[in-house]
Amino acid sequence: MTAALEFMNIALVIAFCAVAISQVLCMIRLVIGPDTGDRILALDTMVVNAIGIIVLLGIWQGTQIYFEVSMIIAMLGFVSTVAYARFKLRGDIIE
Amino acid sequence: MTLDAVLIYIAGIWLLIGAIFALVGSIGLLRFTDPMTRLHAPTKVGTVGIGALLLAGMIHAFVTGDGSIHELLIMSFLFVTAPISANFIAKVHIHRRTCETPPEPLKDKTWSTLDVPEERPKAVEAEA
């Protein structure tokens, strides 16, 4: 059991590092993105990565508290992506 | 080796799979050159990456404490909304002409089931 927990800890650290690096890569695309569509896409991916980081934090601390947080971030991320895209498409969010 | 140890190993492997998918998707988002190919990479982060991380979280919760399956709610929400937002972003690319415009469709007299050549004389006869 201790060997398994050791493996789980190493996997958690690796996963934290990988998701953090991918968040930074998305931020680079957000800054250099040649067009608005690329920036919307980078923001969408950053929201998904943020959910991943919060889930990892929940595993790390062994609590279920972060479930609501990631649920709300998922919903707001979808709504904001759709709102950005509609604003670029129609020049208006609610017609 | 007990069942708990095996389950924790499985959770760790799912964690690694999810992390690798998240990293690969973001590298693809940064490295690809065309807007439409760039759209292809991060969809893997939203489905396989987050799905594997949430699965690892569920297995870990079942082993270490009282189990929980409400991570399934986040998973199903993301799986439903990811294609919709990808479709919207593709529409933005198409309408802002930042990607290659697809070629015009071929002009043809027959289209799908309309104006099928064998049916044409019969219809004329019926009209007459």
gemmi code that builds the backbone of each chain (N, CA, C; Angstrom):
import gemmi

chains = {
    "A": [
        ("MET", (0.832, -1.215, 0.000), (0.000, 0.000, 0.000), (0.860, 1.255, 0.000)),
        ("THR", (1.972, 1.245, 0.739), (2.818, 2.452, 0.762), (3.464, 2.688, -0.594)),
        ("ALA", (3.837, 1.591, -1.292), (4.418, 1.763, -2.630), (3.387, 2.366, -3.569)),
        ("ALA", (2.132, 1.915, -3.445), (1.073, 2.460, -4.297), (0.853, 3.938, -3.998)),
        ("LEU", (0.866, 4.301, -2.723), (0.675, 5.719, -2.374), (1.839, 6.566, -2.892)),
        ("GLU", (3.055, 5.974, -2.811), (4.231, 6.682, -3.356), (4.058, 6.945, -4.846)),
        ("PHE", (3.605, 5.901, -5.578), (3.367, 6.046, -7.025), (2.304, 7.096, -7.295)),
        ("MET", (1.243, 7.087, -6.467), (0.160, 8.065, -6.645), (0.682, 9.486, -6.438)),
        ("ASN", (1.552, 9.662, -5.435), (2.102, 10.998, -5.189), (2.951, 11.467, -6.362)),
        ("ILE", (3.788, 10.567, -6.890), (4.635, 10.947, -8.032), (3.764, 11.289, -9.239)),
        ("ALA", (2.706, 10.463, -9.465), (1.809, 10.726, -10.597), (1.107, 12.074, -10.435)),
        ("LEU", (0.724, 12.385, -9.187), (0.069, 13.680, -8.927), (0.999, 14.844, -9.243)),
        ("VAL", (2.268, 14.726, -8.815), (3.217, 15.819, -9.066), (3.428, 15.987, -10.564)),
        ("ILE", (3.589, 14.849, -11.270), (3.783, 14.924, -12.724), (2.563, 15.557, -13.390)),
        ("ALA", (1.361, 15.158, -12.934), (0.144, 15.698, -13.542), (0.020, 17.193, -13.285)),
        ("PHE", (0.347, 17.623, -12.049), (0.325, 19.067, -11.747), (1.263, 19.814, -12.686)),
        ("CYS", (2.492, 19.300, -12.847), (3.467, 19.981, -13.698), (2.972, 20.035, -15.141)),
        ("ALA", (2.423, 18.917, -15.647), (1.993, 18.869, -17.051), (0.846, 19.837, -17.295)),
        ("VAL", (-0.147, 19.853, -16.392), (-1.288, 20.742, -16.612), (-0.865, 22.196, -16.473)),
        ("ALA", (0.075, 22.487, -15.536), (0.545, 23.870, -15.390), (1.298, 24.314, -16.638)),
        ("ILE", (2.152, 23.418, -17.182), (2.881, 23.777, -18.408), (1.910, 24.010, -19.556)),
        ("SER", (0.877, 23.165, -19.655), (-0.068, 23.344, -20.757), (-0.866, 24.638, -20.572)),
        ("GLN", (-1.132, 25.017, -19.319), (-1.796, 26.304, -19.077), (-0.920, 27.462, -19.569)),
        ("VAL", (0.398, 27.368, -19.314), (1.309, 28.430, -19.770), (1.363, 28.467, -21.302)),
        ("LEU", (1.374, 27.284, -21.939), (1.408, 27.240, -23.412), (0.151, 27.885, -23.988)),
        ("CYS", (-1.014, 27.609, -23.364), (-2.257, 28.241, -23.821), (-2.172, 29.753, -23.660)),
        ("MET", (-1.524, 30.198, -22.572), (-1.423, 31.647, -22.358), (-0.552, 32.281, -23.441)),
        ("ILE", (0.507, 31.563, -23.866), (1.335, 32.089, -24.953), (0.498, 32.230, -26.220)),
        ("ARG", (-0.352, 31.205, -26.506), (-1.201, 31.300, -27.701), (-2.204, 32.440, -27.539)),
        ("LEU", (-2.661, 32.669, -26.308), (-3.611, 33.768, -26.065), (-2.962, 35.114, -26.366)),
        ("VAL", (-1.661, 35.243, -26.054), (-0.988, 36.524, -26.288), (-0.657, 36.705, -27.758)),
        ("ILE", (-0.085, 35.664, -28.411), (0.382, 35.846, -29.788), (-0.690, 35.546, -30.813)),
        ("GLY", (-1.853, 35.014, -30.368), (-2.874, 34.548, -31.307), (-3.129, 35.530, -32.432)),
        ("PRO", (-2.965, 35.126, -33.710), (-3.085, 36.115, -34.777), (-4.497, 36.659, -34.935)),
        ("ASP", (-5.493, 35.889, -34.540), (-6.853, 36.381, -34.756), (-7.707, 36.145, -33.516)),
        ("THR", (-8.898, 36.757, -33.517), (-9.775, 36.636, -32.356), (-10.202, 35.194, -32.112)),
        ("GLY", (-10.436, 34.430, -33.196), (-10.859, 33.044, -33.042), (-9.842, 32.229, -32.266)),
        ("ASP", (-8.553, 32.472, -32.545), (-7.514, 31.747, -31.811), (-7.505, 32.128, -30.343)),
        ("ARG", (-7.791, 33.409, -30.063), (-7.799, 33.831, -28.652), (-8.971, 33.196, -27.920)),
        ("ILE", (-10.146, 33.124, -28.571), (-11.292, 32.463, -27.941), (-10.965, 31.001, -27.656)),
        ("LEU", (-10.324, 30.352, -28.633), (-9.962, 28.939, -28.477), (-8.975, 28.752, -27.322)),
        ("ALA", (-7.994, 29.665, -27.229), (-7.011, 29.561, -26.141), (-7.690, 29.748, -24.786)),
        ("LEU", (-8.648, 30.689, -24.703), (-9.367, 30.895, -23.435), (-10.178, 29.667, -23.063)),
        ("ASP", (-10.821, 29.050, -24.063), (-11.620, 27.843, -23.813), (-10.736, 26.734, -23.258)),
        ("THR", (-9.559, 26.545, -23.873), (-8.642, 25.514, -23.399), (-8.120, 25.841, -22.001)),
        ("MET", (-7.926, 27.150, -21.726), (-7.454, 27.522, -20.384), (-8.504, 27.211, -19.325)),
        ("VAL", (-9.776, 27.389, -19.655), (-10.843, 27.034, -18.704), (-10.819, 25.543, -18.413)),
        ("VAL", (-10.655, 24.735, -19.476), (-10.621, 23.277, -19.283), (-9.423, 22.883, -18.424)),
        ("ASN", (-8.274, 23.521, -18.687), (-7.089, 23.219, -17.880), (-7.268, 23.638, -16.427)),
        ("ALA", (-7.978, 24.757, -16.214), (-8.227, 25.197, -14.835), (-9.083, 24.177, -14.104)),
        ("ILE", (-10.093, 23.608, -14.790), (-10.891, 22.547, -14.171), (-9.995, 21.372, -13.798)),
        ("GLY", (-9.055, 21.022, -14.710), (-8.128, 19.931, -14.419), (-7.296, 20.199, -13.185)),
        ("ILE", (-6.780, 21.431, -13.055), (-5.954, 21.765, -11.889), (-6.769, 21.663, -10.603)),
        ("ILE", (-8.046, 22.121, -10.651), (-8.869, 22.075, -9.440), (-9.193, 20.633, -9.056)),
        ("VAL", (-9.437, 19.785, -10.075), (-9.680, 18.365, -9.783), (-8.448, 17.738, -9.145)),
        ("LEU", (-7.264, 18.084, -9.683), (-6.021, 17.558, -9.101), (-5.843, 18.028, -7.663)),
        ("LEU", (-6.212, 19.281, -7.395), (-6.121, 19.808, -6.031), (-7.047, 19.037, -5.091)),
        ("GLY", (-8.243, 18.697, -5.598), (-9.167, 17.907, -4.800), (-8.613, 16.526, -4.484)),
        ("ILE", (-7.943, 15.890, -5.468), (-7.328, 14.581, -5.203), (-6.204, 14.726, -4.187)),
        ("TRP", (-5.409, 15.789, -4.349), (-4.252, 16.021, -3.469), (-4.685, 16.162, -2.017)),
        ("GLN", (-5.757, 16.929, -1.790), (-6.199, 17.153, -0.419), (-7.207, 16.116, 0.058)),
        ("GLY", (-7.677, 15.268, -0.845), (-8.606, 14.210, -0.467), (-9.967, 14.697, -0.038)),
        ("THR", (-10.410, 15.826, -0.585), (-11.733, 16.343, -0.222), (-12.641, 16.362, -1.440)),
        ("GLN", (-13.950, 16.509, -1.168), (-14.929, 16.629, -2.241), (-15.414, 18.071, -2.371)),
        ("ILE", (-14.750, 19.004, -1.658), (-15.242, 20.382, -1.627), (-15.144, 21.039, -2.990)),
        ("TYR", (-14.098, 20.646, -3.765), (-13.836, 21.355, -5.010), (-14.748, 20.955, -6.149)),
        ("PHE", (-15.677, 20.014, -5.888), (-16.559, 19.571, -6.976), (-17.422, 20.721, -7.484)),
        ("GLU", (-18.049, 21.466, -6.566), (-18.925, 22.566, -6.987), (-18.140, 23.625, -7.740)),
        ("VAL", (-16.910, 23.879, -7.264), (-16.080, 24.897, -7.910), (-15.852, 24.542, -9.375)),
        ("SER", (-15.441, 23.285, -9.621), (-15.132, 22.925, -11.007), (-16.402, 22.868, -11.848)),
        ("MET", (-17.523, 22.483, -11.228), (-18.792, 22.481, -11.971), (-19.156, 23.895, -12.435)),
        ("ILE", (-19.051, 24.860, -11.513), (-19.414, 26.240, -11.876), (-18.453, 26.789, -12.912)),
        ("ILE", (-17.151, 26.465, -12.771), (-16.191, 26.956, -13.766), (-16.490, 26.346, -15.135)),
        ("ALA", (-16.891, 25.059, -15.171), (-17.234, 24.430, -16.449), (-18.410, 25.150, -17.100)),
        ("MET", (-19.463, 25.437, -16.295), (-20.640, 26.107, -16.865), (-20.293, 27.504, -17.365)),
        ("LEU", (-19.574, 28.286, -16.520), (-19.240, 29.655, -16.927), (-18.314, 29.661, -18.134)),
        ("GLY", (-17.416, 28.669, -18.213), (-16.517, 28.606, -19.362), (-17.278, 28.383, -20.653)),
        ("PHE", (-18.262, 27.475, -20.611), (-19.057, 27.235, -21.825), (-19.834, 28.488, -22.212)),
        ("VAL", (-20.487, 29.102, -21.223), (-21.303, 30.282, -21.539), (-20.435, 31.406, -22.083)),
        ("SER", (-19.250, 31.621, -21.486), (-18.418, 32.730, -21.956), (-17.861, 32.452, -23.339)),
        ("THR", (-17.514, 31.190, -23.635), (-17.038, 30.883, -24.989), (-18.116, 31.155, -26.018)),
        ("VAL", (-19.355, 30.695, -25.718), (-20.445, 30.922, -26.661), (-20.721, 32.413, -26.811)),
        ("ALA", (-20.635, 33.168, -25.690), (-20.910, 34.602, -25.767), (-19.862, 35.322, -26.609)),
        ("TYR", (-18.571, 34.990, -26.412), (-17.508, 35.587, -27.229), (-17.729, 35.283, -28.702)),
        ("ALA", (-18.015, 34.000, -28.991), (-18.153, 33.595, -30.398), (-19.346, 34.297, -31.038)),
        ("ARG", (-20.460, 34.384, -30.305), (-21.630, 35.054, -30.868), (-21.368, 36.540, -31.061)),
        ("PHE", (-20.587, 37.129, -30.128), (-20.281, 38.554, -30.275), (-19.446, 38.797, -31.519)),
        ("LYS", (-18.498, 37.890, -31.802), (-17.702, 38.067, -33.008), (-18.535, 37.789, -34.250)),
        ("LEU", (-19.491, 36.855, -34.135), (-20.267, 36.478, -35.320), (-21.298, 37.538, -35.672)),
        ("ARG", (-22.073, 37.999, -34.670), (-23.219, 38.854, -34.956), (-23.031, 40.291, -34.503)),
        ("GLY", (-21.973, 40.589, -33.739), (-21.793, 41.931, -33.216), (-22.715, 42.221, -32.059)),
        ("ASP", (-23.344, 41.173, -31.528), (-24.326, 41.344, -30.475), (-24.465, 40.009, -29.753)),
        ("ILE", (-24.709, 40.046, -28.443), (-24.828, 38.771, -27.730), (-26.285, 38.345, -27.658)),
        ("ILE", (-27.148, 39.276, -27.234), (-28.582, 38.977, -27.173), (-29.281, 39.900, -28.153)),
        ("GLU", (-29.973, 39.304, -29.117), (-30.615, 40.151, -30.131), (-32.068, 40.382, -29.772)),
    ],
    "B": [
        ("MET", (-0.510, -8.160, -2.867), (-1.013, -6.813, -3.147), (-2.533, -6.772, -2.968)),
        ("THR", (-2.995, -5.846, -2.188), (-4.430, -5.797, -1.920), (-5.167, -5.097, -3.049)),
        ("LEU", (-6.489, -5.157, -2.984), (-7.308, -4.523, -4.025), (-7.152, -3.009, -4.000)),
        ("ASP", (-7.014, -2.450, -2.780), (-6.865, -0.995, -2.663), (-5.603, -0.514, -3.361)),
        ("ALA", (-4.504, -1.256, -3.170), (-3.246, -0.856, -3.800), (-3.376, -0.888, -5.314)),
        ("VAL", (-4.031, -1.943, -5.833), (-4.211, -2.047, -7.288), (-5.039, -0.869, -7.806)),
        ("LEU", (-6.109, -0.529, -7.067), (-6.964, 0.587, -7.501), (-6.199, 1.901, -7.483)),
        ("ILE", (-5.320, 2.070, -6.486), (-4.551, 3.321, -6.438), (-3.557, 3.382, -7.592)),
        ("TYR", (-2.952, 2.235, -7.934), (-2.091, 2.215, -9.119), (-2.885, 2.613, -10.360)),
        ("ILE", (-4.107, 2.064, -10.496), (-4.932, 2.390, -11.676), (-5.248, 3.879, -11.714)),
        ("ALA", (-5.576, 4.453, -10.526), (-5.862, 5.893, -10.475), (-4.649, 6.706, -10.902)),
        ("GLY", (-3.456, 6.287, -10.453), (-2.240, 7.003, -10.847), (-2.003, 6.931, -12.335)),
        ("ILE", (-2.268, 5.755, -12.931), (-2.075, 5.619, -14.384), (-3.052, 6.515, -15.136)),
        ("TRP", (-4.315, 6.587, -14.668), (-5.275, 7.493, -15.323), (-4.843, 8.941, -15.198)),
        ("LEU", (-4.276, 9.293, -14.026), (-3.755, 10.657, -13.846), (-2.698, 10.967, -14.883)),
        ("LEU", (-1.754, 10.011, -15.086), (-0.681, 10.247, -16.053), (-1.248, 10.383, -17.461)),
        ("ILE", (-2.239, 9.523, -17.803), (-2.835, 9.594, -19.138), (-3.485, 10.964, -19.363)),
        ("GLY", (-4.266, 11.418, -18.380), (-4.929, 12.720, -18.520), (-3.943, 13.857, -18.643)),
        ("ALA", (-2.872, 13.811, -17.831), (-1.881, 14.887, -17.876), (-1.189, 14.916, -19.228)),
        ("ILE", (-0.844, 13.725, -19.763), (-0.169, 13.677, -21.066), (-1.077, 14.236, -22.150)),
        ("PHE", (-2.392, 13.893, -22.092), (-3.306, 14.405, -23.115), (-3.444, 15.921, -23.029)),
        ("ALA", (-3.501, 16.457, -21.783), (-3.608, 17.910, -21.632), (-2.375, 18.595, -22.210)),
        ("LEU", (-1.193, 18.028, -21.925), (0.050, 18.634, -22.416), (0.121, 18.575, -23.938)),
        ("VAL", (-0.219, 17.419, -24.509), (-0.130, 17.258, -25.965), (-1.105, 18.198, -26.680)),
        ("GLY", (-2.323, 18.329, -26.121), (-3.293, 19.226, -26.745), (-2.826, 20.661, -26.731)),
        ("SER", (-2.205, 21.098, -25.628), (-1.755, 22.487, -25.563), (-0.547, 22.712, -26.465)),
        ("ILE", (0.336, 21.711, -26.582), (1.457, 21.843, -27.515), (0.930, 21.966, -28.937)),
        ("GLY", (-0.119, 21.167, -29.259), (-0.723, 21.267, -30.586), (-1.338, 22.635, -30.808)),
        ("LEU", (-2.000, 23.175, -29.780), (-2.592, 24.513, -29.902), (-1.522, 25.554, -30.199)),
        ("LEU", (-0.337, 25.374, -29.619), (0.725, 26.361, -29.817), (1.450, 26.149, -31.138)),
        ("ARG", (1.628, 24.900, -31.585), (2.537, 24.620, -32.685), (1.875, 24.620, -34.053)),
        ("PHE", (0.571, 24.277, -34.138), (-0.045, 24.158, -35.456), (-0.110, 25.520, -36.133)),
        ("THR", (-0.165, 25.506, -37.472), (-0.025, 26.756, -38.208), (-1.347, 27.315, -38.708)),
        ("ASP", (-2.314, 26.449, -38.992), (-3.570, 26.903, -39.588), (-4.645, 27.009, -38.504)),
        ("PRO", (-5.542, 28.001, -38.562), (-6.565, 28.113, -37.507), (-7.430, 26.871, -37.346)),
        ("MET", (-7.804, 26.232, -38.450), (-8.673, 25.059, -38.332), (-7.933, 23.859, -37.761)),
        ("THR", (-6.647, 23.694, -38.105), (-5.893, 22.603, -37.477), (-5.654, 22.903, -36.006)),
        ("ARG", (-5.524, 24.197, -35.675), (-5.354, 24.572, -34.273), (-6.607, 24.225, -33.465)),
        ("LEU", (-7.763, 24.292, -34.126), (-9.009, 23.937, -33.437), (-9.052, 22.455, -33.102)),
        ("HIS", (-8.326, 21.643, -33.886), (-8.395, 20.192, -33.713), (-7.708, 19.731, -32.426)),
        ("ALA", (-6.619, 20.396, -32.039), (-5.820, 19.874, -30.918), (-6.515, 19.978, -29.554)),
        ("PRO", (-7.046, 21.159, -29.139), (-7.542, 21.262, -27.755), (-8.814, 20.474, -27.482)),
        ("THR", (-9.461, 19.930, -28.509), (-10.637, 19.105, -28.209), (-10.244, 17.851, -27.449)),
        ("LYS", (-8.996, 17.388, -27.656), (-8.529, 16.221, -26.894), (-8.379, 16.558, -25.413)),
        ("VAL", (-7.981, 17.810, -25.125), (-7.870, 18.211, -23.713), (-9.241, 18.157, -23.055)),
        ("GLY", (-10.255, 18.650, -23.772), (-11.582, 18.746, -23.181), (-12.268, 17.419, -22.988)),
        ("THR", (-11.924, 16.404, -23.781), (-12.602, 15.117, -23.633), (-11.723, 14.105, -22.913)),
        ("VAL", (-10.655, 13.647, -23.546), (-9.865, 12.561, -22.949), (-9.099, 13.047, -21.725)),
        ("GLY", (-8.495, 14.240, -21.819), (-7.675, 14.716, -20.703), (-8.478, 14.873, -19.429)),
        ("ILE", (-9.543, 15.688, -19.495), (-10.352, 15.920, -18.306), (-11.087, 14.650, -17.883)),
        ("GLY", (-11.524, 13.841, -18.871), (-12.198, 12.587, -18.540), (-11.310, 11.676, -17.725)),
        ("ALA", (-10.029, 11.556, -18.122), (-9.113, 10.680, -17.387), (-8.834, 11.232, -15.990)),
        ("LEU", (-8.669, 12.567, -15.883), (-8.405, 13.154, -14.556), (-9.587, 12.925, -13.618)),
        ("LEU", (-10.815, 13.116, -14.133), (-11.989, 12.932, -13.280), (-12.167, 11.470, -12.883)),
        ("LEU", (-11.843, 10.558, -13.820), (-11.924, 9.126, -13.501), (-10.942, 8.778, -12.398)),
        ("ALA", (-9.721, 9.334, -12.492), (-8.730, 9.111, -11.434), (-9.237, 9.649, -10.101)),
        ("GLY", (-9.885, 10.831, -10.145), (-10.430, 11.387, -8.916), (-11.494, 10.503, -8.306)),
        ("MET", (-12.363, 9.927, -9.156), (-13.417, 9.055, -8.645), (-12.839, 7.795, -8.012)),
        ("ILE", (-11.859, 7.166, -8.700), (-11.255, 5.929, -8.164), (-10.561, 6.226, -6.836)),
        ("HIS", (-9.850, 7.361, -6.793), (-9.146, 7.736, -5.559), (-10.118, 7.976, -4.411)),
        ("ALA", (-11.259, 8.624, -4.729), (-12.249, 8.875, -3.685), (-12.853, 7.567, -3.172)),
        ("PHE", (-13.045, 6.594, -4.079), (-13.620, 5.318, -3.638), (-12.651, 4.546, -2.759)),
        ("VAL", (-11.340, 4.685, -3.030), (-10.370, 3.909, -2.253), (-10.121, 4.546, -0.890)),
        ("THR", (-9.911, 5.883, -0.882), (-9.418, 6.508, 0.345), (-10.515, 6.914, 1.312)),
        ("GLY", (-11.714, 7.165, 0.825), (-12.722, 7.627, 1.769), (-14.082, 7.143, 1.333)),
        ("ASP", (-15.096, 7.975, 1.551), (-16.400, 7.612, 1.031), (-16.442, 7.965, -0.446)),
        ("GLY", (-16.939, 7.041, -1.226), (-16.897, 7.207, -2.671), (-17.815, 8.310, -3.155)),
        ("SER", (-17.524, 8.790, -4.351), (-18.380, 9.817, -4.931), (-18.445, 9.597, -6.423)),
        ("ILE", (-19.644, 9.780, -6.986), (-19.743, 9.667, -8.434), (-20.230, 10.962, -9.041)),
        ("HIS", (-20.249, 12.073, -8.275), (-20.758, 13.267, -8.932), (-19.730, 13.969, -9.810)),
        ("GLU", (-18.510, 13.399, -9.894), (-17.613, 13.868, -10.955), (-18.186, 13.544, -12.337)),
        ("LEU", (-19.035, 12.499, -12.383), (-19.672, 12.139, -13.653), (-20.470, 13.306, -14.228)),
        ("LEU", (-20.984, 14.160, -13.323), (-21.783, 15.304, -13.777), (-20.918, 16.277, -14.569)),
        ("ILE", (-19.725, 16.602, -14.031), (-18.800, 17.485, -14.760), (-18.423, 16.853, -16.092)),
        ("MET", (-18.122, 15.543, -16.042), (-17.694, 14.838, -17.252), (-18.758, 14.932, -18.337)),
        ("SER", (-20.024, 14.632, -17.964), (-21.070, 14.633, -18.992), (-21.324, 16.053, -19.483)),
        ("PHE", (-21.259, 17.040, -18.577), (-21.456, 18.428, -19.012), (-20.391, 18.833, -20.018)),
        ("LEU", (-19.118, 18.517, -19.703), (-18.039, 18.900, -20.620), (-18.167, 18.167, -21.950)),
        ("PHE", (-18.550, 16.881, -21.898), (-18.639, 16.117, -23.139), (-19.771, 16.633, -24.016)),
        ("VAL", (-20.822, 17.186, -23.391), (-21.922, 17.715, -24.199), (-21.563, 19.078, -24.772)),
        ("THR", (-20.911, 19.940, -23.948), (-20.706, 21.313, -24.400), (-19.455, 21.507, -25.247)),
        ("ALA", (-18.474, 20.603, -25.161), (-17.235, 20.799, -25.929), (-17.478, 20.862, -27.441)),
        ("PRO", (-18.277, 19.959, -28.031), (-18.505, 20.072, -29.475), (-19.246, 21.350, -29.859)),
        ("ILE", (-20.139, 21.839, -28.969), (-20.899, 23.040, -29.303), (-19.974, 24.243, -29.370)),
        ("SER", (-19.090, 24.372, -28.358), (-18.197, 25.537, -28.390), (-17.197, 25.416, -29.535)),
        ("ALA", (-16.751, 24.189, -29.851), (-15.845, 24.021, -30.993), (-16.540, 24.421, -32.289)),
        ("ASN", (-17.831, 24.075, -32.398), (-18.595, 24.458, -33.586), (-18.701, 25.977, -33.699)),
        ("PHE", (-18.921, 26.651, -32.550), (-19.020, 28.116, -32.587), (-17.698, 28.743, -33.005)),
        ("ILE", (-16.583, 28.208, -32.489), (-15.281, 28.779, -32.832), (-14.990, 28.549, -34.322)),
        ("ALA", (-15.378, 27.368, -34.832), (-15.197, 27.110, -36.267), (-16.015, 28.087, -37.092)),
        ("LYS", (-17.241, 28.403, -36.621), (-18.060, 29.388, -37.336), (-17.382, 30.746, -37.360)),
        ("VAL", (-16.783, 31.137, -36.214), (-16.065, 32.422, -36.177), (-14.951, 32.419, -37.204)),
        ("HIS", (-14.187, 31.314, -37.280), (-13.103, 31.232, -38.263), (-13.638, 31.357, -39.681)),
        ("ILE", (-14.749, 30.656, -39.966), (-15.273, 30.659, -41.336), (-15.768, 32.044, -41.703)),
        ("HIS", (-16.532, 32.688, -40.792), (-17.148, 33.951, -41.155), (-16.157, 35.100, -41.165)),
        ("ARG", (-15.062, 34.987, -40.388), (-14.049, 36.035, -40.446), (-13.011, 35.747, -41.505)),
        ("ARG", (-13.187, 34.663, -42.285), (-12.307, 34.312, -43.384), (-10.854, 34.157, -42.946)),
        ("THR", (-10.648, 33.657, -41.720), (-9.272, 33.445, -41.297), (-8.771, 32.077, -41.715)),
        ("CYS", (-9.666, 31.203, -42.184), (-9.228, 29.905, -42.663), (-9.480, 29.846, -44.166)),
        ("GLU", (-8.995, 28.782, -44.786), (-9.189, 28.614, -46.218), (-10.667, 28.384, -46.505)),
        ("THR", (-11.237, 29.146, -47.437), (-12.647, 28.971, -47.766), (-12.808, 27.710, -48.608)),
        ("PRO", (-13.797, 26.869, -48.302), (-13.984, 25.662, -49.108), (-14.399, 26.011, -50.537)),
        ("PRO", (-14.074, 25.162, -51.538), (-14.407, 25.472, -52.929), (-15.904, 25.440, -53.169)),
        ("GLU", (-16.333, 26.142, -54.215), (-17.750, 26.158, -54.579), (-18.202, 24.747, -54.946)),
        ("PRO", (-19.439, 24.372, -54.601), (-19.932, 23.061, -55.026), (-20.129, 23.017, -56.536)),
        ("LEU", (-20.022, 21.819, -57.113), (-20.173, 21.671, -58.556), (-21.609, 21.974, -58.958)),
        ("LYS", (-21.751, 22.665, -60.097), (-23.093, 22.920, -60.606), (-23.594, 21.650, -61.303)),
        ("ASP", (-24.801, 21.244, -60.920), (-25.339, 20.012, -61.495), (-26.849, 20.127, -61.551)),
        ("LYS", (-27.443, 19.477, -62.549), (-28.897, 19.562, -62.656), (-29.582, 18.703, -61.615)),
        ("THR", (-28.989, 17.520, -61.344), (-29.602, 16.633, -60.367), (-28.938, 16.862, -59.022)),
        ("TRP", (-29.774, 16.913, -57.993), (-29.233, 17.089, -56.658), (-29.973, 16.170, -55.709)),
        ("SER", (-29.240, 15.315, -55.016), (-29.821, 14.382, -54.062), (-30.973, 13.609, -54.703)),
        ("THR", (-32.158, 13.648, -54.116), (-33.260, 12.889, -54.703), (-34.146, 13.751, -55.590)),
        ("LEU", (-33.781, 15.040, -55.731), (-34.589, 15.917, -56.574), (-34.134, 15.800, -58.021)),
        ("ASP", (-35.052, 15.918, -58.950), (-34.733, 15.936, -60.373), (-33.930, 14.729, -60.809)),
        ("VAL", (-34.310, 13.559, -60.329), (-33.641, 12.353, -60.790), (-34.053, 12.118, -62.246)),
        ("PRO", (-33.093, 11.841, -63.177), (-33.418, 11.800, -64.613), (-34.539, 10.828, -64.966)),
        ("GLU", (-34.590, 9.647, -64.313), (-35.610, 8.673, -64.720), (-37.009, 9.145, -64.330)),
        ("GLU", (-37.074, 9.935, -63.243), (-38.387, 10.355, -62.763), (-38.941, 11.513, -63.583)),
        ("ARG", (-38.070, 12.205, -64.296), (-38.452, 13.466, -64.915), (-39.594, 13.309, -65.940)),
        ("PRO", (-39.494, 12.390, -66.914), (-40.566, 12.290, -67.919), (-41.911, 11.932, -67.303)),
        ("LYS", (-41.865, 11.058, -66.272), (-43.117, 10.663, -65.623), (-43.836, 11.875, -65.042)),
        ("ALA", (-43.061, 12.733, -64.371), (-43.663, 13.921, -63.764), (-44.273, 14.817, -64.832)),
        ("VAL", (-43.563, 14.951, -65.950), (-44.105, 15.770, -67.040), (-45.400, 15.173, -67.564)),
        ("GLU", (-45.402, 13.821, -67.691), (-46.613, 13.159, -68.153), (-47.786, 13.397, -67.208)),
        ("ALA", (-47.482, 13.287, -65.935), (-48.543, 13.456, -64.939), (-49.120, 14.857, -65.011)),
        ("GLU", (-48.232, 15.831, -65.257), (-48.709, 17.204, -65.349), (-49.607, 17.368, -66.579)),
        ("ALA", (-49.200, 16.753, -67.659), (-49.990, 16.859, -68.903), (-51.259, 16.042, -68.779)),
    ],
}
model = gemmi.Model(1)
for chain_id, residues in chains.items():
    chain = gemmi.Chain(chain_id)
    for i, (resn, *xyz) in enumerate(residues, 1):
        res = gemmi.Residue()
        res.name, res.seqid = resn, gemmi.SeqId(i, " ")
        for name, pos in zip(("N", "CA", "C"), xyz):
            atom = gemmi.Atom()
            atom.name, atom.element = name, gemmi.Element(name[0])
            atom.pos, atom.b_iso = gemmi.Position(*pos), 0.0
            res.add_atom(atom)
        chain.add_residue(res)
    model.add_chain(chain)
structure = gemmi.Structure()
structure.add_model(model)
structure.setup_entities()
